[in-house]
Amino acid sequence: EILMQFFAPVPSERKAYIDEIVKRDNLINGAFAYDENQSRDYRSNEYDRSYYPDGIVRQLAAMAIPGNIKPYITSIAIPTIVIHGSEDPFNLIEAGKDIATSIPGAELLILDGMGHSLPREVLPRIINALVRNSKKSN
């Protein structure tokens, strides 16, 4: 249901585009407080840097098309951490678990309350996990 809202066309005019994408960001935020100003700043910079609405559609289509990535990920032989939000409306938590168990030695970090976003509150945990994971490499 949420995914279908993301397939709706986006406006080309700057302010209307930013307003629409900020609204969509809120839909996938999860349980954390939504920082509309942060989203608006990010989306303003994104628009100014490279307005390319076809990229949004292409990314969503890639997420919506079913496929089996296991043949590609089972051979990953480097330290891996799979980070997944417990409230991600696009990717079910079972998918994150399946990915983590398919990669030999992978660690799974489930962030309670996180949706398909990166709220400030989870950044320290993500950074610590990434640093810890990077130290596993030679």
DAUR-V170725 format. One record per residue. N is the residue number from 1. NEAR is the number of other ideal C-beta (glycine too) atoms within 12 Angstrom. Layout:
BEGIN
n={N N}
near={NEAR NEAR}
END
This chain:
BEGIN
n={1 2 3 4 5 6 7 8 9 10 11 12 13 14 15 16 17 18 19 20 21 22 23 24 25 26 27 28 29 30 31 32 33 34 35 36 37 38 39 40 41 42 43 44 45 46 47 48 49 50 51 52 53 54 55 56 57 58 59 60 61 62 63 64 65 66 67 68 69 70 71 72 73 74 75 76 77 78 79 80 81 82 83 84 85 86 87 88 89 90 91 92 93 94 95 96 97 98 99 100 101 102 103 104 105 106 107 108 109 110 111 112 113 114 115 116 117 118 119 120 121 122 123 124 125 126 127 128 129 130 131 132 133 134 135 136 137 138}
near={10 25 23 13 21 27 19 18 15 29 19 15 13 19 15 18 25 28 21 27 31 29 24 31 32 27 26 32 31 30 20 26 16 24 19 18 15 23 29 24 16 21 29 20 16 23 27 13 11 11 22 15 24 14 15 27 17 14 18 25 16 16 23 17 12 9 13 13 19 15 10 12 22 19 13 20 14 16 21 27 31 32 31 33 33 25 27 31 26 28 28 19 27 15 25 29 20 21 29 25 19 23 26 15 19 27 23 25 28 29 32 19 21 31 29 32 34 26 29 20 22 29 18 14 23 25 17 17 26 22 15 16 23 15 12 17 14 7}
END
